[in-house]
Amino acid sequence: MITKRDYYEILGINRNATADEIKASYRKLALKYHPDRNPNNKEAEEKFKEGAEAYEVLHDPNKRQIYNQHGHQGLEGTGFSGFGGFEDIFSSFGDIFEDFFGFGTGGSSRSNAKRGADLRYDLTLSFMEAVFGTEKNINIEKMEICPICNGSTCEPGTHIESCSYCQGTGQISRSQGFFTVRTTCPQCHGRGQATTHPCLHCSGTGRIKDKKSVSVKIPGGVDSGSRLRLTEEGEAGIYGGPHGDLYVFINVKPHKFFQRDNTDIICQVELSFVQASLGDKIMVSTLNGKKELEIPKGTQPGNLFRFRGEGIPSLRSGRRGDQIIQTVIKTPTNLNKKQEKLLREFEKLESGKVTTRLKNILKSSSAKIAG
């Protein structure tokens, strides 16, 4: 029975190592024992394969958990038995070796399918549309799959052939020091395939520019800066890649009466001097129509009143905020003589009240001193 070394020991890390630490340690080991740097060195080959096996287990959270709990024996129960040779390693880690060394290191070429680009659309809504939600049809221009070749890039009746320059691998090799450097084929750009009869409709690109009308459902409660994501409504992918997404950014026009504060709305109502002094019942505009508000006697400028549940619905809970009403006392202007006379008499009465109150205070104070 072959006894395997501890994977943490192989990579020179502790058992609490992070994913970044595991990757950095394996990079150092792979660079040191890479077969191109150590030709015909059996010991280096074994250490290279040993390090790849350790990394394969420890960078995978599920395999790492099994290994931590049950060791090598536990991994055998999952069907994992290491790598058969260099081709297995390069095939599994093609992406990471390109990150490590800046070029491919053998094995099959990577898929050339690419996801389509995401798109942005700026949508302006009225205040009420944002409050209650709405549905809008927007027109966008984007790259779509060619309807003639269906994205294959070939004229109907023809097919893609293997690239003769790289023999279908998508890469060409050249020596660079200790390494055999593999770079993307300049003829097929890494596809490993060549279009000998390109589609005339899309010029062999597999995509065309098209206009499309998209329906966007706006939930009630959105605000300026809200972003809606429409999955796969972006541009078509390349060589079979998936569509990108469409992001709709919301801008809300201001309202002439309401102002927004999260899910609350704030408004101001004007009161006359008489209404504020004697009290009144007034009708106030809300998001759902008019509602009566009772103004108590002696209301002051800036007093706040609240209509509960008359605000904006929350995007998360749907619960509506409140409407907050702030009073503004309107000072009368252009008074006639009779109005001025009445106000003067009112001022005298108020002055008399103040004088009486002062006399009462002084009289009370004198009595206390005398006592």
Helices and strands as residue ranges (DSSP letters): H 7-11, H 19-33, H 42-58, H 61-76, H 86-92, H 94-101, E 119-125, H 127-132, E 134-145, E 161-162, E 171-176, E 179-184, E 193-194, E 207-218, E 227-230, E 246-252, E 259-261, E 264-272, H 273-278, E 280-286, E 289-295, E 304-307, E 323-330, H 337-370
